[in-house]
Amino acid sequence: METDMKNNSIDIGYKLGGLLALSIIAAYAIDFKLFINPWVGMGFFVITVLAGAYSTYQSRKINDGASFKQAFTSYFITVALGYLIGSLTTIIVFLIIDPGAAKVLDEELLIMTKEMLEGFGLPSEAVALTMDEASKKSNFSLQSIAMQYVMNLIFFTLIGLLTSLILKRDKIEA
């Protein structure tokens, strides 16, 4: 049964990755500036969490119950695999297919950051210093995308712990 649960999680992870990859490609095709829209990011977040929760639920169904460890393992495998596929798609799009789009998005993010910092009422020296530091790095470099994957995986893991706690159920004895 444990193998069936893991295979189910891997299968759902591939489906999540495919959905994220298609969403990334669609967003790029429609308007690549959608990547800096917080609502689009929230959509990717919701899709990922729902897929992880669904995987946990399915694993519980396959085994007539699931311990916390089994529930969390199902969630984690699905999210890690799906989000990895989505990150690889982002790398392909912004580092191989269209590196120019990454530069445009970095510039747009700098403008948004400056407006936000000025909106907070920070002194112009602090804004200038922050902008200088921010302009030295790309948000779409291989290192940045890898770091985003790790940080988001940590965040999704915390959500997965809560989800697993809610969806765990001891095996039903007949």
C-alpha positions in Angstrom: 0.0 0.0 0.0 2.9 2.4 0.8 4.1 2.0 -2.8 0.6 2.8 -4.2 0.5 5.9 -2.1 3.9 7.1 -3.3 3.1 6.3 -6.9 -0.2 8.2 -6.6 1.7 11.2 -5.2 4.2 11.1 -8.0 1.4 10.9 -10.5 -0.4 13.9 -9.0 3.0 15.7 -8.8 3.6 15.2 -12.6 0.1 16.5 -13.2 0.7 19.5 -11.0 4.0 20.1 -12.8 2.3 19.9 -16.2 -0.5 22.3 -15.1 2.1 24.8 -13.7 4.2 24.4 -16.9 1.2 25.1 -19.1 0.2 28.0 -16.9 3.7 29.5 -17.1 3.8 29.1 -20.9 0.3 30.6 -21.2 1.1 33.5 -19.0 4.3 34.1 -21.0 2.4 33.9 -24.3 -0.4 36.2 -23.2 1.8 38.8 -21.5 5.0 38.0 -19.8 4.5 40.9 -17.4 1.8 38.7 -15.7 4.8 37.1 -13.8 5.0 40.2 -11.6 1.3 40.3 -11.0 0.7 39.2 -7.4 -2.7 37.7 -8.3 -1.0 35.3 -10.8 1.5 34.3 -8.1 -1.4 33.7 -5.7 -3.0 31.5 -8.4 0.1 29.3 -8.7 0.2 29.1 -4.9 -3.4 28.0 -4.6 -3.0 25.4 -7.4 0.0 24.0 -5.6 -1.5 23.8 -2.2 -4.7 22.2 -3.6 -2.8 19.6 -5.5 -0.9 18.7 -2.3 -4.0 18.5 -0.3 -5.7 16.4 -3.0 -2.7 14.0 -3.0 -2.9 13.6 0.8 -6.7 12.9 0.5 -6.1 10.4 -2.3 -3.4 8.6 -0.3 -5.7 8.4 2.7 -8.4 6.9 0.5 -6.0 4.3 -1.1 -4.9 3.0 2.3 -8.2 3.4 4.2 -6.5 6.0 6.4 -3.1 7.7 6.6 -0.8 8.5 9.5 0.6 12.0 9.8 3.9 10.8 8.2 2.1 9.2 5.2 -0.1 12.2 4.8 2.8 14.6 4.8 4.9 12.4 2.5 2.1 12.4 0.0 1.8 16.1 0.2 5.6 16.8 0.0 6.2 14.4 -2.9 3.5 16.0 -5.0 4.4 19.6 -4.2 8.2 19.1 -4.6 7.9 17.3 -7.9 5.2 19.6 -9.4 6.9 22.8 -8.3 10.3 21.5 -9.6 8.7 21.0 -13.0 7.3 24.5 -12.9 10.7 26.0 -11.9 12.4 24.1 -14.7 9.8 25.6 -17.1 10.6 29.1 -15.8 14.3 28.4 -16.3 13.7 27.3 -19.9 11.4 30.3 -20.7 13.5 33.0 -19.1 17.1 31.7 -19.5 16.9 29.9 -22.8 14.0 31.0 -24.9 13.7 34.7 -24.0 16.4 36.1 -21.7 15.3 39.6 -22.8 11.9 39.1 -21.1 13.7 38.5 -17.8 15.6 41.8 -18.2 12.3 43.6 -18.8 10.7 42.0 -15.8 13.7 42.9 -13.6 13.3 46.5 -14.7 9.6 46.5 -14.0 10.3 44.9 -10.5 12.8 47.7 -9.8 10.2 50.3 -10.7 7.6 48.6 -8.5 10.1 48.3 -5.6 11.0 52.0 -5.8 7.3 53.1 -5.8 6.6 50.8 -2.9 9.6 52.1 -0.8 8.7 55.7 -1.6 5.1 54.9 -0.6 6.4 53.7 2.8 8.0 57.2 3.2 11.6 56.0 3.3 14.3 58.6 3.0 15.6 59.0 -0.6 19.1 57.8 0.5 17.6 54.6 1.8 15.6 54.1 -1.4 18.7 54.8 -3.5 20.8 52.3 -1.6 18.1 49.6 -1.8 17.6 50.2 -5.5 21.4 50.0 -6.1 21.5 46.7 -4.4 18.4 45.4 -6.1 19.7 46.4 -9.6 22.8 44.2 -9.1 20.8 40.9 -9.2 18.3 39.3 -11.5 15.2 37.7 -10.2 15.2 35.4 -13.2 18.8 34.0 -13.0 19.4 30.3 -12.4 20.5 31.1 -8.8 17.5 33.2 -8.1 15.0 30.7 -9.5 16.7 27.9 -7.5 16.6 29.9 -4.3 12.9 30.7 -5.0 12.3 27.0 -5.4 13.9 26.2 -2.1 12.3 29.0 -0.2 8.8 28.2 -1.6 9.3 24.6 -0.9 10.0 25.5 2.8 6.9 27.6 2.8 4.8 24.9 1.1 6.2 22.4 3.6 4.9 24.4 6.5 1.5 24.5 4.9 1.8 20.7 4.2 2.4 20.0 7.9 -0.8 21.8 8.7 -2.7 20.1 5.9 -1.4 16.7 6.9 -2.4 17.2 10.5 -5.9 18.1 9.3 -6.2 15.3 6.7 -4.5 12.4 8.6 -6.8 9.6 9.7 -5.9 6.4 11.4 -6.4 3.3 9.4 -9.9 2.0 9.6 -9.9 -1.5 11.1 -12.7 -3.8 9.9 
